[in-house]
């Protein structure tokens, strides 16, 4: 009899505990299961988006190659569509940054330097100091120079550690300074570019040497130095 009462008391205690805690337990289970399915859905969606982006990027690369051969309106529209779609799929992806560079290039071809600057600014903001960021910075500097924003262009090229891009930064600086008529500073920049040019980049050396030779030293400055 005592055993029977003990069983009933235990059963009643369990029922009472369940009434007090059952809702919270069910809610926790639902959250855990829902979270797992949500995570799986998110993972699947991310994988699907990555596959879509890869396919679109392949189409974009092919369209750009065709544009180099025959830049007609149809190919330009196709490139713009692919690049814009990649940016919409995931604005933080590397594909989106490549697309920004391409859209900036198209904007330059169309003479829309403001749009080009906007695209390059966006790439630079996302890419930071990685190689794609340096490429965006170099192109943005040239676009700003073309927009008559020479000071802004030179400020963009004032980078503490350009690394493997040191020669390209120096060459861009030389081009901008030469365009402003600052011959001595431009020559110094081209010389720095030649000094830092990778041995593997043989094609760039003749171009840099030509730019340097086209800038005659400032004779008045040389005379002043000798008199001093």
C-alpha positions as CSV (number, residue, x, y, z in Angstrom):
1,X,0.0,0.0,0.0
2,X,2.8,2.4,0.9
3,X,4.6,1.5,-2.4
4,X,1.4,2.3,-4.3
5,X,1.1,5.7,-2.6
6,X,4.7,6.5,-3.3
7,X,4.1,5.8,-7.0
8,X,1.1,8.0,-7.0
9,X,3.0,10.8,-5.2
10,X,5.9,10.5,-7.7
11,X,3.4,10.6,-10.6
12,X,1.7,13.6,-9.2
13,X,5.0,15.3,-8.7
14,X,6.0,14.7,-12.3
15,X,2.7,16.1,-13.5
16,X,3.1,19.1,-11.3
17,X,6.6,19.7,-12.6
18,X,5.5,19.3,-16.2
19,X,2.7,21.8,-15.7
20,X,5.3,24.3,-14.4
21,X,8.1,23.6,-16.9
22,X,6.5,21.8,-19.9
23,X,5.9,25.0,-21.9
24,X,9.5,26.1,-21.5
25,X,10.8,22.7,-22.5
26,X,8.6,22.5,-25.6
27,X,9.6,26.0,-26.6
28,X,13.3,25.2,-26.2
29,X,13.0,22.0,-28.3
30,X,11.2,24.0,-31.0
31,X,13.9,26.7,-31.0
32,X,16.7,24.1,-31.2
33,X,15.0,22.2,-34.0
34,X,14.0,25.4,-35.8
35,X,17.4,26.8,-35.4
36,X,19.0,23.7,-36.9
37,X,16.7,23.7,-39.9
38,X,17.2,27.5,-40.3
39,X,21.0,26.9,-40.3
40,X,20.7,24.2,-42.9
41,X,18.5,26.4,-45.0
42,X,21.0,29.3,-44.7
43,X,23.9,27.0,-45.6
44,X,22.0,25.6,-48.6
45,X,21.1,29.1,-49.8
46,X,24.7,30.3,-49.4
47,X,25.9,27.4,-51.5
48,X,23.3,28.0,-54.1
49,X,24.2,31.7,-54.3
50,X,27.9,30.8,-54.6
51,X,27.1,28.5,-57.5
52,X,25.0,31.1,-59.2
53,X,27.7,33.7,-58.7
54,X,30.4,31.4,-60.1
55,X,28.3,30.7,-63.3
56,X,27.5,34.4,-63.8
57,X,31.2,35.4,-63.2
58,X,32.2,32.9,-66.0
59,X,29.7,34.6,-68.3
60,X,31.1,38.0,-67.3
61,X,34.7,37.0,-68.0
62,X,33.6,35.7,-71.4
63,X,31.7,38.8,-72.2
64,X,34.6,41.1,-71.2
65,X,37.0,39.1,-73.5
66,X,34.6,39.6,-76.4
67,X,34.3,43.3,-75.6
68,X,38.1,43.7,-75.9
69,X,37.8,42.4,-79.5
70,X,34.6,44.3,-80.5
71,X,33.2,46.7,-78.0
72,X,29.6,47.1,-79.3
73,X,26.5,48.3,-77.4
74,X,25.1,44.8,-77.0
75,X,28.3,43.4,-75.4
76,X,28.5,46.4,-73.1
77,X,24.9,45.9,-72.0
78,X,25.5,42.2,-71.3
79,X,28.6,43.0,-69.2
80,X,26.7,45.6,-67.2
81,X,23.9,43.1,-66.6
82,X,26.2,40.4,-65.4
83,X,28.3,42.7,-63.2
84,X,25.3,44.3,-61.6
85,X,23.7,40.9,-60.9
86,X,26.9,39.7,-59.1
87,X,26.8,42.8,-56.9
88,X,23.2,42.2,-56.1
89,X,23.8,38.6,-55.2
90,X,26.3,39.4,-52.5
91,X,27.8,42.9,-52.2
92,X,30.6,41.6,-49.9
93,X,31.9,38.9,-52.2
94,X,35.1,39.0,-54.2
95,X,32.9,38.6,-57.3
96,X,31.1,41.8,-56.5
97,X,34.5,43.6,-56.1
98,X,35.6,42.4,-59.5
99,X,32.3,43.5,-60.9
100,X,32.9,47.0,-59.4
101,X,36.2,47.3,-61.2
102,X,34.6,46.2,-64.5
103,X,31.7,48.6,-64.1
104,X,34.2,51.4,-63.4
105,X,36.0,50.6,-66.5
106,X,32.8,50.7,-68.6
107,X,32.0,54.1,-67.0
108,X,35.4,55.4,-68.1
109,X,34.8,54.2,-71.6
110,X,31.5,56.1,-71.6
111,X,33.1,59.2,-70.2
112,X,31.2,59.0,-66.9
113,X,34.1,59.6,-64.5
114,X,31.7,60.3,-61.6
115,X,30.2,56.9,-61.9
116,X,33.6,55.3,-62.3
117,X,34.8,57.0,-59.1
118,X,31.8,55.8,-57.2
119,X,32.4,52.2,-58.3
120,X,36.0,52.3,-57.3
121,X,35.3,54.0,-54.0
122,X,33.0,51.1,-53.2
123,X,35.5,48.5,-54.1
124,X,38.2,50.2,-52.1
125,X,36.0,50.4,-49.0
126,X,35.3,46.7,-49.2
127,X,38.7,45.4,-50.3
128,X,40.9,47.6,-48.0
129,X,44.6,46.7,-48.4
130,X,44.3,43.4,-50.2
131,X,45.5,43.3,-53.8
132,X,42.1,44.2,-55.3
133,X,42.0,47.2,-53.0
134,X,45.4,48.4,-54.3
135,X,44.1,48.0,-57.9
136,X,41.0,50.0,-57.1
137,X,43.1,52.7,-55.3
138,X,45.4,53.1,-58.3
139,X,42.6,53.3,-60.8
140,X,40.7,55.7,-58.6
141,X,43.8,58.0,-58.4
142,X,43.9,58.2,-62.2
143,X,40.1,58.8,-62.4
144,X,40.5,61.6,-59.8
145,X,43.3,63.1,-61.8
146,X,41.1,63.0,-64.9
147,X,38.4,64.8,-62.9
148,X,40.9,67.6,-62.2
149,X,41.2,66.5,-58.6
150,X,45.0,66.2,-58.6
151,X,45.4,66.7,-54.8
152,X,43.0,64.0,-54.1
153,X,44.7,61.7,-56.6
154,X,48.1,62.2,-55.0
155,X,46.6,61.7,-51.6
156,X,45.3,58.3,-52.6
157,X,48.7,57.3,-53.7
158,X,50.3,58.2,-50.4
159,X,50.3,54.7,-49.0
160,X,52.7,53.6,-46.2
161,X,53.3,50.1,-47.4
162,X,52.3,49.4,-51.0
163,X,54.3,46.2,-51.1
164,X,54.4,44.5,-54.5
165,X,52.5,47.5,-55.9
166,X,55.3,50.0,-55.1
167,X,56.4,50.5,-58.7
168,X,52.8,51.0,-59.9
169,X,52.2,53.6,-57.2
170,X,55.3,55.4,-58.2
171,X,54.5,55.3,-61.9
172,X,51.0,56.6,-61.3
173,X,52.4,59.4,-59.1
174,X,54.8,60.2,-61.9
175,X,52.0,60.4,-64.5
176,X,49.9,62.7,-62.3
177,X,52.9,65.0,-61.5
178,X,53.9,65.1,-65.1
179,X,50.4,66.1,-66.1
180,X,50.6,69.0,-63.5
181,X,53.9,70.2,-65.0
182,X,56.0,69.2,-62.0
183,X,58.9,67.7,-64.1
184,X,61.4,67.2,-61.3
185,X,59.0,65.4,-59.0
186,X,57.7,63.3,-61.9
187,X,61.2,62.2,-62.9
188,X,61.9,61.2,-59.3
189,X,58.7,59.2,-59.2
190,X,59.6,57.4,-62.5
191,X,63.1,56.6,-61.2
192,X,61.6,55.2,-58.0
193,X,59.3,53.1,-60.1
194,X,62.2,51.7,-62.1
195,X,64.1,50.9,-59.0
196,X,61.2,48.9,-57.6
197,X,60.1,47.2,-60.8
198,X,60.0,43.4,-60.4
199,X,62.5,41.6,-62.6
200,X,59.7,39.6,-64.1
201,X,57.9,42.7,-65.3
202,X,60.1,43.3,-68.4
203,X,57.5,44.9,-70.5
204,X,57.0,47.8,-68.1
205,X,60.6,48.8,-68.1
206,X,60.8,50.3,-71.6
207,X,57.6,52.2,-71.0
208,X,58.9,53.7,-67.8
209,X,62.3,54.6,-69.4
210,X,60.4,56.3,-72.3
211,X,58.3,58.3,-69.8
212,X,61.5,59.3,-67.9
213,X,63.4,60.3,-71.1
214,X,60.5,62.4,-72.3
215,X,60.8,64.6,-69.3
216,X,63.8,66.8,-69.7
217,X,65.4,67.9,-66.4
218,X,64.5,71.4,-65.3
219,X,67.6,73.4,-66.5
220,X,66.7,76.4,-64.4
221,X,66.6,74.2,-61.3
222,X,69.9,72.6,-62.2
223,X,71.5,76.0,-62.7
224,X,70.2,77.1,-59.3
225,X,71.6,74.0,-57.7
226,X,75.0,74.6,-59.2
227,X,75.1,78.3,-58.1
228,X,74.1,77.2,-54.6
